[in-house]
Amino acid sequence: MNVTLRYVISVAIVSLSVAAFAADPPAAEKAPVLKPLAVVDVWPGTAPGEKGDIGPEKETPQRPGQKQVVRLTNVSKPTLTVYAPPKDKANGAAVVICPGGGYSILAMDLEGEEVAAWLNSLGVTGIVLKYRVPARKGLPRHLPPLQDAQRAVSLVRAKAGEWGVDPKRIGILGFSAGGHLAAATATAEKRIYGPGDYEPADRVEAFSCRPDFAVLVYPAYFLDKENKEFAPEICPGKGSPPAFLAHAGDDRIPAENSVRFYEALHKAGVPAQLHVFAQGGHGFGLRNDNPAAIAWPKLCGEWMAQRKLLAPQE
């Protein structure tokens, strides 16, 4: 691939000694203890199109050799779990977090609660979206989750005063399939209702569903496999919000997803920052047993600060 545009690519070569790990154990061993400010249903009743044919919500069992992750599936009742930073540190910014999991499961701790804890350390309210999985028969796998994510952004705006959030600094952050969902939400030209279009549920849908910024970490499914064009639901352009992207060069999900998205934003004049790390693989979250996982949160925090997203709320 011949990339001629000027973009930021960080090749991270990080050496970590056994002693360093002993002094600072991986985040997986230091699971954050968070107390939610609120847990709210995304929809006032049954989510659009739900037929009650998904089994009960459950955690999938850990398979031998798998990373220790809470994997949730059979989600039919989407929720938002709001984690607020300490009041003396809160700056008013908020981020809706979309865990990944191939639109089959949700990595609720690795790419959910642990991310909210990191955002809280920046003074940002972290809001974990539990969206519908797995894919619904006869529908694009991203459609019900996209409805949930758009509704979630509107709901955060509607409750901004109640949750101490600045309605003009509401971002979205996603990993892998959650990165695809976050990008689709950020670049959608209108609210997606889906087959049969449902009526607006309540006053919440009068609030904008466009995030003010996006953070996409090893996003997936951006490009059509045959002609390498953007999937129809991924539409980066002039109306898209600023974005931060992070990917590993050795990811099984090609970094081309992030590079092409960055290029499209750059061409449209939308501020964006991209980091491609030499190593890291896929699904690293921000646990400090991986060089890319160590690097991207610091770079993202700096990017957010530079864009004045972490400034005290007026």
Backbone torsions as a table, in degrees:
resi	resn	phi	psi	omega
1	MET	NA	128.0	-179.4
2	ASN	-96.2	106.0	-178.0
3	VAL	-102.9	114.5	-176.9
4	THR	-105.0	-16.7	-179.7
5	LEU	-72.6	151.9	178.3
6	ARG	-84.8	114.7	175.9
7	TYR	-138.3	165.9	-177.2
8	VAL	-88.8	115.2	172.8
9	ILE	-119.7	118.8	177.6
10	SER	-102.0	118.7	174.4
11	VAL	-96.5	106.6	-172.8
12	ALA	-90.5	119.2	173.1
13	ILE	-116.3	101.1	-171.8
14	VAL	-116.6	125.7	176.9
15	SER	-103.8	124.2	179.8
16	LEU	-124.4	128.4	-179.3
17	SER	-89.4	162.7	176.3
18	VAL	-59.7	-36.5	-179.9
19	ALA	-63.8	-38.4	-179.7
20	ALA	-63.4	-42.2	178.8
21	PHE	-65.8	-35.6	-179.7
22	ALA	-64.9	-36.5	-179.3
23	ALA	-75.9	-29.8	-176.4
24	ASP	-135.5	84.1	-174.1
25	PRO	-61.7	153.7	-179.9
26	PRO	-54.9	150.7	-179.3
27	ALA	-58.4	-27.1	179.3
28	ALA	-58.6	-27.2	179.6
29	GLU	-91.3	-4.0	-178.4
30	LYS	-126.3	54.5	-176.7
31	ALA	-53.2	129.5	-177.1
32	PRO	-64.6	141.6	175.3
33	VAL	-102.3	102.0	-175.7
34	LEU	-116.1	142.7	175.9
35	LYS	-113.3	115.8	-177.1
36	PRO	-63.5	140.7	170.5
37	LEU	-71.3	-36.9	-178.6
38	ALA	-160.9	151.4	168.6
39	VAL	-127.8	118.0	-175.0
40	VAL	-128.2	149.3	174.2
41	ASP	-72.0	140.3	178.2
42	VAL	-69.7	-38.3	-178.4
43	TRP	-112.1	147.1	-179.4
44	PRO	-70.3	-19.1	176.6
45	GLY	-142.1	-140.6	177.2
46	THR	-67.9	136.1	178.6
47	ALA	-63.7	150.6	-176.1
48	PRO	-54.1	130.0	173.6
49	GLY	81.0	-3.0	-178.4
50	GLU	-71.2	133.2	-175.7
51	LYS	-112.2	-1.0	-179.4
52	GLY	76.0	19.1	-177.7
53	ASP	-101.5	8.3	174.2
54	ILE	-93.1	138.2	-179.6
55	GLY	-64.0	177.6	-179.0
56	PRO	-64.2	144.4	178.0
57	GLU	-58.9	138.5	-176.5
58	LYS	-159.5	162.6	171.2
59	GLU	-91.2	136.5	176.8
60	THR	-81.4	144.0	-177.4
61	PRO	-67.9	149.7	178.1
62	GLN	-72.3	127.9	176.3
63	ARG	-90.8	152.8	179.5
64	PRO	-55.0	132.2	177.6
65	GLY	87.6	-9.3	179.5
66	GLN	-76.4	149.7	172.8
67	LYS	-62.6	145.0	179.7
68	GLN	-69.6	103.5	-176.7
69	VAL	-143.6	141.2	172.1
70	VAL	-80.8	115.6	-176.9
71	ARG	-111.7	109.4	-175.7
72	LEU	-101.5	138.5	177.6
73	THR	-140.1	179.1	-178.1
74	ASN	56.4	47.0	178.5
75	VAL	-89.0	118.6	176.9
76	SER	-120.1	-11.8	179.0
77	LYS	-120.5	91.5	-177.2
78	PRO	-64.9	144.9	177.8
79	THR	-136.9	162.7	169.2
80	LEU	-116.9	128.2	174.0
81	THR	-110.9	118.7	-171.9
82	VAL	-99.3	121.3	176.3
83	TYR	-113.9	113.2	-177.1
84	ALA	-96.0	143.1	175.1
85	PRO	-73.7	167.4	174.8
86	PRO	-54.6	143.3	-174.9
87	LYS	-59.2	-33.3	-178.6
88	ASP	-76.9	-6.3	179.9
89	LYS	-114.1	-16.3	-174.8
90	ALA	-62.2	134.7	179.8
91	ASN	-114.5	-1.1	176.5
92	GLY	97.5	-18.4	178.1
93	ALA	-72.4	152.8	179.3
94	ALA	-143.6	151.2	-180.0
95	VAL	-136.5	127.4	171.0
96	VAL	-83.1	123.9	-174.2
97	ILE	-103.6	126.1	179.7
98	CYS	-110.9	100.2	177.3
99	PRO	-61.5	154.5	176.2
100	GLY	-92.5	-176.8	180.0
101	GLY	147.5	24.7	174.6
102	GLY	64.6	22.8	-175.1
103	TYR	56.4	26.3	177.0
104	SER	-119.0	-44.1	175.9
105	ILE	-132.9	175.3	174.1
106	LEU	-124.0	125.2	177.0
107	ALA	-81.3	81.6	-165.5
108	MET	-68.5	-30.2	178.9
109	ASP	-93.0	-53.6	-177.6
110	LEU	-55.3	-43.1	-174.5
111	GLU	-119.8	22.7	179.5
112	GLY	-134.0	-88.2	-175.3
113	GLU	-61.5	-38.8	-179.5
114	GLU	-65.2	-32.1	178.0
115	VAL	-73.0	-39.1	176.5
116	ALA	-61.0	-39.5	178.6
117	ALA	-62.8	-41.5	177.6
118	TRP	-64.1	-44.8	178.8
119	LEU	-61.2	-40.8	177.2
120	ASN	-58.0	-35.9	179.3
121	SER	-65.6	-20.3	176.8
122	LEU	-92.9	-0.4	-176.6
123	GLY	86.1	12.5	-175.8
124	VAL	-102.5	138.5	174.6
125	THR	-75.0	122.6	178.3
126	GLY	-100.3	127.4	-173.8
127	ILE	-125.0	107.3	-175.3
128	VAL	-84.4	123.0	177.7
129	LEU	-93.5	118.1	171.2
130	LYS	-94.1	98.8	-174.7
131	TYR	-100.2	169.6	-172.7
132	ARG	-72.1	125.9	171.9
133	VAL	-144.9	156.8	-3.6
134	PRO	-79.3	-170.0	-179.4
135	ALA	-58.8	144.5	178.5
136	ARG	-91.4	138.5	-178.2
137	LYS	-57.7	130.7	176.1
138	GLY	83.6	0.2	-179.2
139	LEU	-122.2	148.9	170.1
140	PRO	-55.1	138.1	-172.1
141	ARG	-60.9	-24.6	-176.8
142	HIS	-88.9	-10.9	-169.7
143	LEU	-66.1	-55.7	177.2
144	PRO	-58.5	-42.9	176.2
145	PRO	-60.1	-36.1	179.9
146	LEU	-67.1	-39.9	174.2
147	GLN	-58.9	-43.3	179.8
148	ASP	-63.2	-43.7	-176.3
149	ALA	-68.8	-42.1	177.9
150	GLN	-63.3	-44.3	177.7
151	ARG	-62.1	-37.6	-179.5
152	ALA	-62.0	-45.0	179.6
153	VAL	-62.3	-44.0	177.3
154	SER	-61.1	-40.2	-178.2
155	LEU	-65.9	-39.9	177.3
156	VAL	-62.4	-42.1	177.5
157	ARG	-63.5	-41.1	-179.0
158	ALA	-63.6	-31.9	-177.2
159	LYS	-105.0	16.6	-176.1
160	ALA	-55.6	-45.2	-179.7
161	GLY	-63.6	-42.3	-179.4
162	GLU	-65.4	-35.1	-175.2
163	TRP	-100.3	5.0	178.5
164	GLY	69.1	36.6	-175.1
165	VAL	-111.4	142.1	174.2
166	ASP	-81.7	115.7	-175.9
167	PRO	-65.2	-10.4	178.3
168	LYS	-100.4	6.0	178.1
169	ARG	-134.3	58.7	178.3
170	ILE	-113.1	114.0	-178.9
171	GLY	-106.8	177.2	175.3
172	ILE	-134.6	139.8	-176.4
173	LEU	-134.3	133.2	-179.8
174	GLY	-146.2	155.3	-179.4
175	PHE	-119.0	134.4	173.9
176	SER	53.8	-119.9	176.3
177	ALA	-59.6	-34.2	174.8
178	GLY	-65.4	-29.4	174.4
179	GLY	-69.1	-38.8	173.5
180	HIS	-61.3	-45.1	179.3
181	LEU	-62.8	-44.2	179.3
182	ALA	-62.6	-41.1	179.8
183	ALA	-67.9	-40.6	177.9
184	ALA	-62.9	-39.9	178.1
185	THR	-65.6	-42.0	-177.4
186	ALA	-70.8	-28.8	-173.9
187	THR	-106.7	-1.5	-179.9
188	ALA	-62.4	136.4	-179.5
189	GLU	-82.6	-18.1	178.9
190	LYS	-155.7	169.8	177.2
191	ARG	-68.9	134.4	-177.7
192	ILE	-95.3	118.3	179.3
193	TYR	-98.0	-33.4	177.2
194	GLY	91.5	-177.8	-177.0
195	PRO	-54.9	131.1	176.9
196	GLY	82.2	-5.0	-179.7
197	ASP	35.0	120.5	176.6
198	TYR	-91.2	157.2	176.4
199	GLU	-73.7	146.4	175.7
200	PRO	-49.9	129.7	-172.2
201	ALA	-68.1	-40.1	-176.2
202	ASP	-170.1	-167.6	-175.8
203	ARG	-65.3	-19.4	-178.6
204	VAL	-56.8	-35.8	-175.4
205	GLU	-76.4	0.7	170.0
206	ALA	-79.4	-15.3	179.1
207	PHE	-88.4	143.7	-177.4
208	SER	-58.4	141.6	176.8
209	CYS	-102.9	10.6	179.3
210	ARG	-88.6	122.2	175.8
211	PRO	-67.7	155.2	178.7
212	ASP	-85.2	-17.9	175.4
213	PHE	-160.6	162.7	-178.1
214	ALA	-136.1	141.6	174.2
215	VAL	-123.1	119.3	-173.9
216	LEU	-120.8	115.7	-175.8
217	VAL	-115.1	123.4	-170.7
218	TYR	33.9	57.1	-179.2
219	PRO	-66.2	151.1	-177.0
220	ALA	-121.0	167.5	168.3
221	TYR	64.6	20.7	179.1
222	PHE	-71.1	-37.7	-167.3
223	LEU	-110.7	138.4	173.1
224	ASP	-64.5	134.0	-174.6
225	LYS	-66.5	-28.8	-174.8
226	GLU	-80.9	-53.9	-175.0
227	ASN	-111.4	4.2	175.9
228	LYS	60.9	25.0	173.8
229	GLU	-90.6	160.6	178.7
230	PHE	-62.2	140.8	171.4
231	ALA	-60.0	150.5	-173.9
232	PRO	-55.6	-31.5	-177.4
233	GLU	-82.4	-6.8	178.8
234	ILE	-105.3	106.8	-170.2
235	CYS	-129.6	61.8	179.7
236	PRO	-64.4	134.2	-178.3
237	GLY	-170.0	-163.8	-174.5
238	LYS	-58.8	-31.8	-178.1
239	GLY	-85.1	0.0	-177.8
240	SER	-78.7	150.6	177.9
241	PRO	-79.2	163.7	174.5
242	PRO	-55.9	149.9	-175.0
243	ALA	-140.7	148.1	171.5
244	PHE	-116.8	131.3	-178.8
245	LEU	-127.6	139.9	177.4
246	ALA	-136.7	136.6	-177.0
247	HIS	-152.8	157.3	173.8
248	ALA	-104.8	140.2	-179.0
249	GLY	-66.5	-23.3	-179.8
250	ASP	-100.1	18.0	177.9
251	ASP	-69.8	141.6	175.0
252	ARG	-68.6	-22.8	169.7
253	ILE	-89.0	111.6	-170.5
254	PRO	-56.4	138.7	176.0
255	ALA	-63.0	-14.3	176.3
256	GLU	-54.9	-31.5	175.8
257	ASN	-53.7	-50.7	-178.2
258	SER	-71.8	-40.0	-178.4
259	VAL	-62.2	-46.6	-178.6
260	ARG	-65.4	-37.8	178.4
261	PHE	-64.2	-44.6	177.7
262	TYR	-59.2	-46.8	-178.4
263	GLU	-58.4	-41.7	-179.2
264	ALA	-64.6	-41.9	177.3
265	LEU	-65.2	-43.5	-180.0
266	HIS	-59.0	-45.1	179.8
267	LYS	-62.4	-34.0	-179.4
268	ALA	-83.4	-3.7	179.8
269	GLY	80.9	20.0	179.0
270	VAL	-94.8	127.2	179.9
271	PRO	-59.0	131.8	179.5
272	ALA	-152.1	154.8	178.0
273	GLN	-136.2	133.5	-176.9
274	LEU	-126.7	135.7	175.1
275	HIS	-128.3	123.2	174.3
276	VAL	-114.6	118.8	-176.5
277	PHE	-96.4	146.2	-177.5
278	ALA	-60.2	-39.7	-177.1
279	GLN	-134.8	157.0	177.9
280	GLY	156.4	-26.3	-179.7
281	GLY	67.1	-145.7	-176.7
282	HIS	-125.8	148.7	173.3
283	GLY	75.1	30.5	-175.1
284	PHE	-83.0	-14.9	-179.4
285	GLY	55.1	-130.4	174.7
286	LEU	-136.0	27.1	173.4
287	ARG	-73.1	137.6	-168.3
288	ASN	-85.8	35.6	172.4
289	ASP	-106.4	20.1	-175.1
290	ASN	-146.7	132.4	-176.3
291	PRO	-61.1	-38.9	179.2
292	ALA	-68.9	-37.0	179.5
293	ALA	-66.0	-30.1	177.3
294	ILE	-73.0	-38.2	-170.9
295	ALA	-80.2	-44.2	-168.0
296	TRP	-66.5	-38.4	-179.5
297	PRO	-61.0	-39.5	178.4
298	LYS	-63.9	-45.6	179.7
299	LEU	-63.9	-39.5	179.5
300	CYS	-67.3	-41.8	177.2
301	GLY	-59.8	-40.5	177.6
302	GLU	-64.9	-41.3	178.0
303	TRP	-62.3	-43.2	179.1
304	MET	-64.0	-39.4	178.5
305	ALA	-65.6	-42.8	179.4
306	GLN	-61.6	-31.8	179.8
307	ARG	-89.2	9.1	177.4
308	LYS	62.3	25.3	176.3
309	LEU	-76.8	-17.7	-179.0
310	LEU	-103.2	7.8	179.1
311	ALA	-68.1	148.1	179.0
312	PRO	-56.9	142.9	-180.0
313	GLN	-69.2	134.7	-178.3
314	GLU	-81.8	NA	NA
